[in-house]
C-alpha cells in the first residue's frame, strides 16, 4: 500500500505543485469504521490488507466507494 509520503512524492514527480487535481483518499480507519458499522470484526492488519487489495484491483470506472469497501469486507467475512 502506498504511504502518504509515497503519494505526495509521486504527485510532485508527475504534476506541477500549482496543478488543479481531484483526489479521494481512503485509509485503514475508513475500513475499520465501516466494518464496525456493519458488525464485522476485523483486525487492523486485515483492514490494511483490504486497502492494499483495493489499491491493486481498483477499477477507474467505479472508483473507490462504500460499496467497494463493503465488497471487500464481505470477502473477509466469507
N, CA, C and O of each residue as an XYZ file, in Angstrom:
312
protein
N       0.856     -1.167      0.000
C       0.000      0.000      0.000
C       0.899      1.226      0.000
O       1.863      1.294      0.762
N       0.592      2.171     -0.834
C       1.396      3.389     -0.803
C       1.124      4.177      0.476
O       0.012      4.189      1.004
N       2.151      4.815      0.938
C       2.009      5.690      2.103
C       1.684      7.103      1.627
O       1.793      7.399      0.437
N       1.288      7.965      2.543
C       1.012      9.358      2.198
C       2.260      9.975      1.563
O       2.162     10.688      0.564
N       3.429      9.704      2.140
C       4.675     10.251      1.604
C       4.893      9.790      0.169
O       5.262     10.593     -0.688
N       4.670      8.506     -0.103
C       4.865      7.990     -1.454
C       3.902      8.641     -2.447
O       4.281      8.943     -3.579
N       2.676      8.853     -2.028
C       1.694      9.507     -2.903
C       2.105     10.946     -3.177
O       2.054     11.398     -4.321
N       2.508     11.665     -2.149
C       2.940     13.056     -2.325
C       4.145     13.108     -3.258
O       4.180     13.936     -4.168
N       5.129     12.241     -3.049
C       6.307     12.206     -3.924
C       5.896     11.928     -5.372
O       6.390     12.576     -6.295
N       4.988     10.960     -5.570
C       4.521     10.631     -6.912
C       3.835     11.835     -7.551
O       4.102     12.168     -8.706
N       2.953     12.482     -6.800
C       2.251     13.655     -7.323
C       3.231     14.746     -7.744
O       3.076     15.352     -8.804
N       4.239     14.992     -6.908
C       5.206     16.057     -7.225
C       6.080     15.699     -8.428
O       6.554     16.590     -9.132
N       6.297     14.409     -8.669
C       7.067     13.997     -9.857
C       6.231     14.130    -11.142
O       6.782     14.349    -12.220
N       4.916     13.998    -11.025
C       4.068     13.962    -12.210
C       3.258     15.235    -12.462
O       2.750     15.442    -13.564
N       3.143     16.063    -11.469
C       2.328     17.268    -11.610
C       3.047     18.475    -11.032
O       3.854     18.360    -10.109
N       2.737     19.625    -11.592
C       3.224     20.879    -11.029
C       2.500     21.113     -9.701
O       1.319     20.784     -9.585
N       3.180     21.670     -8.705
C       2.509     21.958     -7.428
C       1.301     22.888     -7.584
O       0.445     22.944     -6.701
N       1.227     23.616     -8.705
C       0.108     24.531     -8.932
C      -1.015     23.915     -9.765
O      -2.024     24.568    -10.034
N      -0.836     22.651    -10.173
C      -1.834     21.953    -10.989
C      -3.100     21.696    -10.173
O      -3.029     21.326     -9.001
N      -4.245     21.893    -10.795
C      -5.518     21.577    -10.142
C      -5.808     20.100    -10.355
O      -5.756     19.620    -11.487
N      -6.112     19.374     -9.286
C      -6.404     17.943     -9.369
C      -7.581     17.612     -8.460
O      -7.908     18.367     -7.545
N      -8.206     16.481     -8.725
C      -9.240     15.951     -7.832
C      -8.687     14.664     -7.233
O      -8.190     13.805     -7.962
N      -8.768     14.524     -5.924
C      -8.177     13.373     -5.251
C      -9.123     12.893     -4.150
O      -9.673     13.691     -3.392
N      -9.299     11.579     -4.078
C     -10.010     10.957     -2.952
C      -8.990     10.140     -2.182
O      -8.155      9.458     -2.777
N      -9.053     10.207     -0.887
C      -8.140      9.415     -0.059
C      -8.978      8.536      0.858
O      -9.837      9.018      1.596
N      -8.707      7.238      0.794
C      -9.344      6.259      1.670
C      -8.239      5.618      2.489
O      -7.155      5.347      1.972
N      -8.503      5.378      3.743
C      -7.453      4.848      4.608
C      -7.978      3.687      5.459
O      -9.163      3.355      5.437
N      -7.064      3.094      6.195
C      -7.363      1.956      7.059
C      -8.497      2.306      8.030
O      -9.378      1.482      8.276
N      -8.476      3.509      8.572
C      -9.517      3.919      9.522
C     -10.903      3.873      8.880
O     -11.878      3.516      9.540
N     -10.998      4.230      7.601
C     -12.291      4.150      6.904
C     -12.799      2.712      6.876
O     -13.976      2.454      7.124
N     -11.894      1.778      6.571
C     -12.267      0.361      6.507
C     -12.674     -0.146      7.889
O     -13.672     -0.854      8.023
N     -11.906      0.213      8.908
C     -12.225     -0.227     10.276
C     -13.573      0.318     10.738
O     -14.367     -0.411     11.332
N     -13.833      1.590     10.468
C     -15.101      2.196     10.882
C     -16.282      1.559     10.135
O     -17.335      1.310     10.722
N     -16.091      1.301      8.832
C     -17.177      0.689      8.058
C     -17.453     -0.731      8.555
O     -18.606     -1.148      8.661
N     -16.385     -1.465      8.858
C     -16.562     -2.822      9.388
C     -17.357     -2.767     10.694
O     -18.277     -3.558     10.899
N     -17.002     -1.841     11.565
C     -17.713     -1.718     12.843
C     -19.186     -1.383     12.608
O     -20.066     -1.958     13.248
N     -19.453     -0.442     11.681
C     -20.843     -0.081     11.365
C     -21.646     -1.294     10.907
O     -22.840     -1.399     11.186
N     -20.978     -2.212     10.200
C     -21.658     -3.385      9.650
C     -21.589     -4.582     10.587
O     -22.073     -5.660     10.242
N     -21.001     -4.415     11.758
C     -20.923     -5.506     12.715
C     -19.932     -6.590     12.316
O     -20.071     -7.747     12.713
N     -18.933     -6.210     11.529
C     -17.908     -7.151     11.078
C     -16.640     -6.882     11.879
O     -16.136     -5.759     11.900
N     -16.134     -7.905     12.528
C     -14.913     -7.756     13.324
C     -13.703     -8.081     12.458
O     -13.560     -9.201     11.968
N     -12.830     -7.086     12.276
C     -11.580     -7.304     11.554
C     -10.447     -6.646     12.332
O     -10.667     -5.728     13.123
N      -9.260     -7.122     12.098
C      -8.072     -6.543     12.737
C      -7.549     -5.387     11.886
O      -7.941     -5.220     10.731
N      -6.679     -4.614     12.467
C      -6.028     -3.534     11.726
C      -5.265     -4.121     10.530
O      -5.274     -3.548      9.441
N      -4.616     -5.249     10.738
C      -3.866     -5.918      9.660
C      -4.809     -6.283      8.511
O      -4.471     -6.080      7.345
N      -5.987     -6.819      8.833
C      -6.953     -7.155      7.783
C      -7.418     -5.899      7.043
O      -7.599     -5.923      5.826
N      -7.610     -4.810      7.779
C      -8.017     -3.550      7.149
C      -6.914     -3.045      6.213
O      -7.199     -2.535      5.129
N      -5.653     -3.189      6.640
C      -4.530     -2.803      5.781
C      -4.513     -3.661      4.515
O      -4.267     -3.156      3.420
N      -4.773     -4.949      4.669
C      -4.806     -5.849      3.512
C      -5.938     -5.468      2.556
O      -5.780     -5.553      1.338
N      -7.069     -5.053      3.104
C      -8.181     -4.612      2.265
C      -7.785     -3.366      1.481
O      -8.037     -3.283      0.279
N      -7.169     -2.400      2.151
C      -6.720     -1.185      1.464
C      -5.732     -1.548      0.357
O      -5.802     -1.001     -0.744
N      -4.813     -2.467      0.647
C      -3.847     -2.917     -0.362
C      -4.557     -3.510     -1.575
O      -4.223     -3.188     -2.716
N      -5.539     -4.380     -1.325
C      -6.279     -5.028     -2.414
C      -7.085     -4.014     -3.216
O      -7.132     -4.081     -4.444
N      -7.711     -3.087     -2.528
C      -8.470     -2.039     -3.218
C      -7.529     -1.253     -4.121
O      -7.875     -0.940     -5.261
N      -6.361     -0.940     -3.626
C      -5.388     -0.193     -4.422
C      -4.943     -1.003     -5.648
O      -4.862     -0.469     -6.754
N      -4.660     -2.276     -5.443
C      -4.192     -3.133     -6.545
C      -5.279     -3.406     -7.583
O      -5.003     -3.446     -8.782
N      -6.511     -3.594     -7.118
C      -7.584     -4.045     -8.010
C      -8.569     -2.939     -8.378
O      -9.628     -3.223     -8.938
N      -8.245     -1.705     -8.078
C      -9.206     -0.620     -8.303
C      -9.634     -0.540     -9.762
O      -8.860     -0.807    -10.682
N     -10.866     -0.169     -9.934
C     -11.478     -0.032    -11.247
C     -11.803      1.445    -11.448
O     -12.658      1.997    -10.756
N     -11.133      2.070    -12.376
C     -11.321      3.505    -12.587
C     -12.742      3.868    -13.002
O     -13.164      5.010    -12.826
N     -13.476      2.917    -13.547
C     -14.859      3.177    -13.926
C     -15.743      3.319    -12.693
O     -16.669      4.129    -12.674
N     -15.453      2.530    -11.672
C     -16.255      2.524    -10.450
C     -15.666      3.467     -9.405
O     -16.401      4.160     -8.702
N     -14.348      3.491     -9.306
C     -13.690      4.268     -8.266
C     -13.717      3.512     -6.947
O     -14.026      2.321     -6.904
N     -13.397      4.204     -5.897
C     -13.466      3.627     -4.556
C     -14.640      4.293     -3.853
O     -14.727      5.519     -3.795
N     -15.543      3.474     -3.320
C     -16.711      3.992     -2.622
C     -17.102      2.987     -1.542
O     -16.461      1.947     -1.396
N     -18.141      3.294     -0.795
C     -18.547      2.410      0.297
C     -18.948      1.021     -0.214
O     -18.712      0.021      0.464
N     -19.549      0.959     -1.399
C     -19.924     -0.347     -1.952
C     -18.687     -1.207     -2.220
O     -18.706     -2.415     -1.988
N     -17.625     -0.590     -2.703
C     -16.375     -1.316     -2.951
C     -15.797     -1.821     -1.636
O     -15.393     -2.979     -1.532
N     -15.759     -0.957     -0.641
C     -15.239     -1.363      0.671
C     -16.110     -2.480      1.244
O     -15.590     -3.453      1.790
N     -17.431     -2.343      1.123
C     -18.337     -3.392      1.612
C     -18.053     -4.726      0.928
O     -18.078     -5.776      1.569
N     -17.787     -4.678     -0.361
C     -17.495     -5.898     -1.101
C     -16.253     -6.602     -0.556
O     -16.246     -7.823     -0.401
N     -15.223     -5.846     -0.270
C     -14.001     -6.440      0.294
C     -14.236     -6.933      1.716
O     -13.692     -7.966      2.108
N     -15.032     -6.214      2.485
C     -15.363     -6.673      3.828
C     -16.131     -7.989      3.770
O     -15.901     -8.887      4.580
N     -17.037     -8.098      2.813
C     -17.796     -9.337      2.647
C     -16.867    -10.502      2.306
O     -17.086    -11.625      2.761
N     -15.833    -10.240      1.509
C     -14.850    -11.288      1.183
C     -14.133    -11.770      2.446
O     -13.922    -12.968      2.632
N     -13.761    -10.816      3.313
C     -13.059    -11.176      4.553
C     -13.982    -11.975      5.455
O     -13.564    -12.950      6.080
N     -15.241    -11.556      5.519
C     -16.218    -12.228      6.378
C     -16.510    -13.629      5.880
O     -16.853    -14.520      6.657
N     -16.368    -13.817      4.557
C     -16.565    -15.143      3.983
C     -17.991    -15.464      3.852
O     -18.340    -16.547      3.384
